[in-house]
Amino acid sequence: MSNIKTQKRDRRHKRIRSKISGTSDTPRLSVFKSNRYMYAQLIDDDKSVTLAAVSSEKMKGKGMMEKAKTVGKEIATLALAKNISKVVFDRGGFIYTGRVKALADAARESGLKF
């Protein structure tokens, strides 16, 4: 069952990626969630370079929603430090609810526009 779930997510992600891409002016905010951690990256697809990355691996003692919000705030802080205020959101084939939505809302509240 989980293999089919992963295949469906990969198909959704490919469909999303065919429509969006990041540039140096507006990088792609890519989100990945596993059962244990959340990851967020700012990617310039023109140069194939990761501009900034944050994960919840080092965060301890909080729930998953709190970790997602913290990752969103940290990626926004890193982006604003590099003079990036506008991004393209890539949910990675995940449904826009729960942890993905919490990360996106926290990034918006911290100053990113998408």
Secondary structure, DSSP 4 states (H G I P E B T S, - for coil): -HHHHHHHHHHHHHHHHTT----SSS-EEEEEE-SS-EEEEEEETTTTEEEEEEESTT--SS-HHHHHHHHHHHHHHHHHHTT--B-EEE-TT--SSTHHHHHHHHHHHTT-B-
